[in-house]
């Protein structure tokens, strides 16, 4: 059972991860084309720096979304437990 759960979770997160990387790569290439229409000698280095920026930005955004979701879940649990306590009195 554990193995099936782990395989499902890894498969599900892997597909999300691949989509996120594709989108980041697409945005990096498009931004590079907009800002540097000509081919420059340091093109690869510039694209590498842009990738690093987008990766760190996406990680920060994902962490904020996870934190917001955790807070929302905790608030719902607090409200449900408070209702249970009030009804028990």
RACOR-V31886 format. One line per field, one symbol per residue. ss: DSSP state (H for helix, E for strand, L for the rest). A space follows every 50 residues. Layout:
ss = ???
This chain:
ss = LHHHHHHHHHHHHHHHHHHHHHHHHHHHHHHHHHHLLLLLLLHHHHHHHH HHHHHHHHHHHHHHHHHHHHHHHHHHHHHHHHHHHHHHL
